[in-house]
Amino acid sequence: MPDKNDYTNDLVIGRNAVREALRAGRGAECLYILRGEHTGPLTPIAAMCRDASIPVKEVDRKKLDYMAGSDNHQGVILVAAVKEYVTVDEILAYAESRGEAPFVLLCDGLQDPHNLGAVIRSAEAAGAHGVIIPERRSVGLGRTVAKSAAGALEYMRVARVTNLNDCIARLKDAGLWIYAADMDGTPYDETDLSGPVAIIVGAEGSGVSRLVRKNADAVVSIPMAGQINSLNASVAAGILLFEAARRRRTGR
C-alpha cells in the first residue's frame, strides 16, 4: 500500500467537493469510488470523470478510509494533479516564443512516480521545452512525482494526451524528428539529436511499445559495456536529453 503521505494535499474528498472540482475543470489523476456503487449520487460523478478521460477505480471502503484519514468521504475521492497540465500546442508555442527549435521528451507508459519525477528534473535541467505523457498506462502528476522532481515541476510544462501515437503525428506535422530510445537502435552518439526533436523513453521493463517505436522516425540506443543490457528509464532519459542539449548547443 502506498505511504499515506503520497495522498496528502492531492485529495478532493466528498461528493459535492469532487463534483465542483470536476465542473471547474480541475486536473486529476483518477477517481476512487466505493466498489459496487453503480446507482445513486456517485453515478453522475463517475460519468463526469469518464467524459474527461479521468480513470475511475472501484475500491473497498477500507482503502477510502485510509486515504481520507476517516470514514467521512461519502464513497468518493478525487486524486487531483499537483500542477495543471498544458497542451502540446502550448509546449510548441513556448519553444517558438524563445526562438528555439522544439525540444520535447515523451514518456511511453512510465508507472513509477519516482522515475517520472527524475525524468522531469532531467528534462528541465537539459533545457527541454516540455514533457508529454499519455492519459492511460502512466503515472500522473501526483505528490510523489513532484517530490522526486525536487522543484523542477514548477518550471517544466507537462502535457497529458489521449493517444501518444496521435501526438507523435502532431509533432511530425510541426517539423520535429522523433527518436525512440530502445535496444538495437543506432548508437545515440552517432545520431544527430539537434534541431527540432522529440525523444521517447519507454516504460520500466517493457520499454517503448511496438506501435510507438514503429511511428518514430528512428530508434536510438545507448551502448552498454557491462553485463546488463538496459538502464533505468530516468537514467536513459538523462543521457539522451543531455546529448541532445549538447548537440543543440554546439551544433555538432
N, C-alpha and C positions, 0 to 999 in steps of 0.2 A: 504493500500500500504506500502511495506517495506520502512524504512528510506533510504534516498539516500546514506548514509554512508555505508549501507550494501553492496553496489556495488563498492564503491571506491577501486581502486587498484586491483580489481579482473577481470577487464574487458579487453577484446581484441575487438576493435571496427573497423568495416570496412571489406570489402570483402578480400582484399589482406592480411591484418594483420591476420584475422581469418584463412584464407586458409594456410598461412605459419605456424601459431601456430599448426594447426592440422597435417600438414606434419611433423613437428618437434616432434610430439608425446606429446604435452603439455597436462597435466592433466586438465580436465574440468568437471564442474558440469552440464552444459546444454548449448544449443544454443538457443538464442532468434532470431526469424526470422519474417519478416513482413508478416502478415496474407495475404494469397492469392497469394503469390509469388511461384507458383509451376513450373514456367518455367524461363529460363534465367540464369544469373550467380549465383543465390543463390541455384539453384537446386543441383549442384555437392557439394557445401559446406554442405548442409543438408545431402546428401548421405554419405559424409565422416564421419559425426557425427554418423549417424545410424550404419555405419560399425564399428565404435569404441565404440558402445553402449553408446553414449552420448545422453541424451534425447533432442529432438527438440521440442520447444514450439513456436507456432504461436501466435503472439500478435499484437495489433494495433500500429500504428505509435506513438501515444501519449506516450505509455509506453517506446518505444525505445528512444524517445526524452528525456524522464525523466531520464532514466538510463544513457544515454550518456552525458546529460547536454547540448545537442544541437541537431540539426537535421542532423548533419554530420556523420551519421552512416551507410549509404548505405543499410539500411534494415537488418543489421545483427550484433549481439553482442554475443560474446562467454564469458560465465562466467567461468573463469579459477579457478582451485583449488589454494589455497594459499600455499599448500605443495603437493609435488608429492606423490602418493600412492606407497606402496610397494606390494609385492606378499605375499600370505600366506606362501609360502616356505621360503621367506626371514625372516618372523617372527619366524618360527620354527628354522631356521639356527641361528638367533640371540640368541635364548634360548640355543641352543647347544653350541654356542661359549662362553657362560657364565657358562657352565657346570650346567645348571639348567633345571628342568623339565618344559616344556612349560606351560605358564600361559596366557590365552587369554580371551578376552571379545568379544562376538558377540552382535551386536545391530540389532534387528529384526524390521526394519521399523521406526526408530525414525524420526519424522518430525520437531521437534523443534530444531533449531540450538543451542539455549542456553542449552538445555538438552544434546545434543551431546558434546558440549564443556565441560560441567560439568562432563560428563562421562569420557571423555578423561583425564581430570585433575585427577579424582579419580583413574583411571587405572594407570596413571603414578606414582602417589603417593604411590599406593599399590604395585608397582613393576611388573605390568603386562608387558609381552613382546610385546603385540600388541593388537590393536582393529580392528575388522572386521565389515564392513558394506556392505549391498547389493547395487547394482547399481540402482535398481528401488525401489520406495516407501520409499526413505530415503533421508534425507538431506545429503549433502556432505560437503567437507572441504572449506566452504566459510569464509568470513571475520568475520562474527558473531560467528561462531564456534571457530575460532582462538582466538577471543577476550574473549569469555566465558571460554576457556581453560586456559587463563591467563598465557601463556608461556609454558604450558605443551605440546602443539602440537609440539614444537621444538624437543622434546625428545621422543615422542611416535610414534611408527610405526603404520600406518593405512593402511589396505588393503581394497580394494573395489572389491567385487566378483559379478559375474553374477547371481549365484544361491546359496543362503545360504544353502540349503539342500545338494547340491553337496559339498559345503565347509565342512559341518558337517561330511560327509562321508570321506573326505580327512583327517580331523583331527582325526577321529576314526582310520583310517589306520595308522596314525602317533603315535597312542597309547594314545591319550587324552580321558578322560572321559568328557562327555558333559552333563551339567546340565542347564535346562531351569528354569528360575525364573517365577513362576506363583502361583496362588492360588491353594489350595487343594493338595499341594505337601508335601514332608517330611520337617519338620522344618529345616532350614539351620544349626542350631547348633547341629542337630543330624545327619548331613551328613559330610562325610569325603571329604573335598574340597582340601586336599593336593595332591601332586603328579602332573602328567600331567593333566591339567584341562582346560576346556573352559566353561565359564558361559554365558548364553544367557539372555539378558533383552529385553522385548518387547516394542512395540510402546505405546505412550501415549493413554490411554483409552482402546485400544483393546488388549493390552498385546502381548504375544508370539502367533504367528499364529499356527493354528491347526497342519499343517504338520511339522513345525519346532519342536513343542512340541512332536509330535509323534516320530520324529527321534532322539530326545535327549535320553541319557541313563537313565535319571531320572529327576524328577521335584522337585525343592526345593521352599519352601515358607518362608516368614518372618512372624512369629506370630504377630498378631495385637491385642492389648489390648483395643483399643478405639472403637469408633462407626463407623469409616470409615474402609473400607476393602482393601484399596490399597494405595501405595505410589507413589510419583513422580518417573519416571524411573531413573533419575540420583541419587536420594536418595537410591532407592533399589539397584542399581548397586554398590554404595559406600559401603553399608552394606555387601553385598556378597563378594565384592573384598577384603575388609579388613579382613573378616572372613577367606577367602582362604589364604590371606597373613599370618595371624596368625598361621593357621594350617601348612603352609609350613615352617614357622619359628620355631615352637615349636615341630612339628611332632605329635601333638595330638589336 
